[in-house]
Amino acid sequence: MVKTPYTGLWIRNHLSKVGEDYIQHMSTLYRKEMRKNKNCVSSYHAFCKLFFILEHINLIEPAHREESSKSWLKPRKYYHIVKGKENNIEWNNPQKYYEPKAT
């Protein structure tokens, strides 16, 4: 069994390789790799939550939006790594560094 890196590291490695991508595409690739390597597969919702955390702790940021050809679909949002944050320790365990703001 091949060990797939933690999700945060996988996202960092992927974005380092391709430059920018959107969540749905990355989730599909990640889940495919997880299945292939016989690892537990996280849900799409969990993957999206991790993106919220990565953006909140300033490791990723939106690169641009792409309008959909269908009026009822939301625009596709592409992300890239914040310049200079490629090797931050937070990639290993982003949830540890996330502190939600009190409302």
SULJOBEL-V135911 format. One record per run of one state. SS is the DSSP state (alpha for helix, beta for strand, coil for the rest). FROM is the first residue (numbers start at 0). TO is the last residue. Records with the same first field share a line. If there is no record, write none. Layout:
SS = FROM-TO + FROM-TO
This chain:
coil = 0-5 + 18-19 + 36-42 + 56-58 + 66-74 + 81-87 + 92-92 + 97-102
alpha = 6-17 + 22-35 + 43-55 + 88-91 + 93-96
beta = 20-21 + 59-65 + 75-80
